[in-house]
Amino acid sequence: MPVTRRTEVESVVNGQRSAVIEELAVEARLRLVWSDGDIIEETTGTPANLTELAAGVLLLTRRMTVDSGAVSVEESEDLATVTVQRDGVRAYEGRAAMSGSPCPTDLRWAKVTDLLHQLRVSQEILNRTGCAHGCLVMSLNTGEIIVREDIRRTNALRKAIGAAVLAGMNLHRTVLLFTGRLTSEIVSQCATAGVAAVFSLAVATDTGIRIARESRLTLVGSVGTERVWVYNEANVRLV
């Protein structure tokens, strides 16, 4: 299933209308199900990286991890069905399941700026259509970077975290750079995953900040602007 489509629309410039061919982001129905047919989640989004989406959804909403071989994808004209084998999942124990323990890490502002550049140049759907959220995950251990995008901000987050888990990243030694608002939903999912820090181009809500402080999660908003908001500084310290 394509992630963009070209469609004829009308453009208005200085009051003058003209017909143009515009590249648009595809919005598909996404259905995540167990192999016995029980629904995990139904949503809409970008029909790409769906195995990673399933891994992210299971980790962030059900505290489970899944083997990539236990996930299959079937696509029709406007529906993608992601099927998960129950015998391919196991309980996620968060930081207890990972080697090592969280330790304070210094992160330079220049590195954050570099990550923002990498996120922007890696967002192909956004750059082609102007219609996609993005999420970048970086390992503090190896410097490895994963970028995923989706028309839905929650899906972008879930795909990126799912990809990181499937790649074997130690999540409590990762930082995230995100394009969406830092709401309670987003911050609580990052806390569930156990990531060390979350940076966003947008701002946080009061509840999002409270959750970050309770979870010892470094939380920073308005990255890339003149005034950056450091809502909480914990295991990742900015220098």
C-alpha positions in Angstrom: 0.0 0.0 0.0 1.5 3.4 -0.9 2.1 6.0 1.7 1.4 9.0 -0.6 -0.9 9.6 -3.6 -1.0 12.3 -6.2 -4.4 14.0 -6.5 -5.8 16.9 -8.4 -6.8 19.8 -6.2 -7.3 23.5 -6.5 -4.6 26.0 -5.4 -5.5 29.6 -4.6 -2.6 32.1 -4.8 -3.4 35.9 -4.5 -7.0 35.1 -5.1 -6.3 33.2 -8.3 -7.4 29.6 -8.6 -5.6 26.9 -10.6 -5.8 23.1 -10.8 -2.6 21.4 -9.6 -1.5 17.9 -8.9 -0.7 17.6 -5.2 1.1 14.7 -3.4 -1.0 13.8 -0.3 -0.3 11.5 2.6 -2.3 8.3 2.6 -4.5 7.6 5.6 -5.4 3.9 5.9 -7.4 1.9 8.4 -5.1 -0.1 10.6 -6.4 -3.2 12.5 -4.2 -5.0 15.0 -5.5 -8.4 16.0 -4.5 -11.6 17.8 -4.2 -14.7 15.7 -7.6 -16.0 17.2 -9.3 -12.8 15.9 -9.5 -10.8 19.1 -8.9 -7.1 18.5 -5.8 -5.5 20.0 -6.5 -2.0 18.6 -8.2 -0.3 15.6 -7.0 3.0 14.4 -6.0 4.9 11.3 -2.6 6.0 10.1 0.3 5.6 7.6 0.4 2.1 6.2 4.1 1.5 6.8 6.3 -0.1 9.4 3.4 -2.0 10.8 5.3 -4.8 12.5 7.1 -2.0 14.5 3.7 -0.4 15.2 2.5 -3.7 16.6 5.6 -4.0 18.8 5.1 -0.5 20.1 1.4 -0.9 20.8 2.0 -4.1 22.7 4.8 -2.6 24.8 3.2 0.7 25.6 -0.4 -0.4 26.1 -0.1 -4.0 27.3 3.5 -4.2 28.6 4.4 -7.0 26.3 7.2 -7.6 23.8 6.8 -9.5 20.6 9.2 -11.4 18.2 9.1 -9.9 14.7 8.5 -13.3 13.3 5.2 -13.5 15.2 3.7 -10.6 13.3 2.2 -10.7 9.8 0.6 -8.0 7.7 -2.1 -8.2 5.1 -3.2 -5.2 3.0 -6.3 -4.5 1.0 -7.3 -1.2 -0.8 -7.7 0.9 2.4 -7.2 -1.6 5.2 -4.0 -3.1 6.7 -4.5 -6.0 9.1 -1.7 -6.8 11.5 -1.9 -10.2 13.1 0.1 -11.2 16.2 0.7 -14.8 17.3 0.0 -15.1 21.0 2.9 -17.5 21.5 5.3 -14.9 20.2 4.7 -12.4 23.0 6.1 -12.2 26.6 5.8 -9.9 29.5 7.8 -6.7 29.4 9.5 -6.0 32.7 10.8 -2.5 31.9 14.1 -1.5 33.3 14.3 -4.7 35.3 14.5 -6.6 32.0 17.5 -4.6 30.7 21.1 -4.9 31.4 22.7 -2.2 33.5 20.9 0.5 35.4 20.1 4.1 34.6 22.9 6.5 35.3 23.2 10.2 34.8 24.4 11.2 31.3 25.4 14.6 30.0 24.0 15.6 26.6 25.2 18.6 24.8 22.8 21.1 23.3 24.7 20.9 20.0 23.8 17.2 19.9 20.1 17.9 20.3 20.4 20.4 17.4 22.0 17.8 15.3 19.3 15.3 16.1 16.7 17.8 15.1 18.4 18.2 11.7 18.5 14.4 11.3 14.8 14.1 12.1 13.8 16.8 9.6 15.9 15.4 6.7 14.7 11.8 7.4 11.0 12.6 7.3 10.3 11.7 3.7 6.5 11.8 4.0 6.6 15.2 5.8 9.0 16.6 3.2 6.8 15.3 0.3 3.4 16.2 1.7 3.7 18.4 4.8 1.5 15.9 6.6 3.3 13.7 9.1 4.6 13.6 12.7 8.0 12.1 13.4 9.9 10.5 16.2 13.6 9.9 16.5 15.2 7.4 18.9 18.9 7.5 19.7 20.9 5.0 21.7 23.1 6.7 24.3 25.3 3.6 24.3 26.0 3.2 20.5 24.7 6.4 18.9 22.4 4.4 16.7 19.4 6.4 15.4 16.0 5.2 14.3 13.4 7.6 12.7 9.8 6.7 12.1 6.8 8.9 10.9 3.1 8.7 10.7 0.2 11.0 10.1 -0.8 10.3 13.8 1.6 11.5 16.4 0.9 8.5 18.7 1.6 6.1 15.9 4.9 7.8 15.1 6.0 7.3 18.7 4.8 3.7 18.9 6.6 2.8 15.6 9.9 4.4 16.7 9.8 2.7 20.1 8.7 -0.6 18.5 11.6 -0.4 16.0 14.0 0.3 18.9 12.8 -2.7 20.8 13.0 -5.0 17.8 16.5 -3.7 17.1 17.6 -4.7 20.6 18.1 -1.2 22.0 18.3 -0.8 25.7 15.4 1.7 26.1 16.5 3.2 29.4 19.7 4.3 27.5 17.8 6.1 24.8 16.6 9.6 24.1 13.6 10.6 21.9 13.0 13.6 19.7 9.3 14.0 18.9 7.3 16.5 16.8 4.0 16.4 18.8 2.7 17.9 22.0 3.9 16.4 25.3 0.5 15.4 26.6 -0.1 13.0 29.5 -0.7 10.2 26.9 2.6 10.7 25.2 4.7 11.2 28.3 3.2 8.3 30.2 3.9 6.0 27.2 7.5 7.2 27.2 7.7 6.6 31.0 6.3 3.1 30.5 9.0 2.4 27.9 11.6 3.6 30.3 13.4 6.0 28.0 15.8 8.5 29.6 14.7 11.7 28.0 12.1 13.2 25.6 12.6 16.3 23.5 9.9 17.8 21.4 9.4 20.6 18.9 6.1 21.3 20.7 5.2 22.1 24.4 4.0 20.1 27.3 0.8 20.0 29.3 0.8 20.4 33.1 0.0 16.7 33.5 2.7 15.7 31.1 5.2 17.6 33.2 3.9 16.0 36.4 4.3 12.5 35.0 7.8 13.3 33.8 8.8 14.5 37.3 7.3 11.5 39.0 9.0 9.2 36.5 12.4 10.9 36.6 12.2 11.5 32.9 14.1 14.4 31.4 11.5 16.4 29.4 12.2 19.4 27.1 9.9 21.3 24.8 10.1 23.9 22.0 13.4 22.4 20.7 14.6 24.4 17.7 13.1 27.7 18.8 14.7 30.7 20.6 13.2 29.8 23.9 13.5 26.1 24.9 11.6 24.8 27.9 13.3 22.4 30.3 10.4 21.0 32.2 12.3 18.3 34.0 16.0 17.3 34.2 16.8 13.9 35.6 19.0 11.1 34.3 19.9 13.1 31.2 21.5 16.4 32.0 21.9 19.2 29.3 25.2 20.9 29.1 
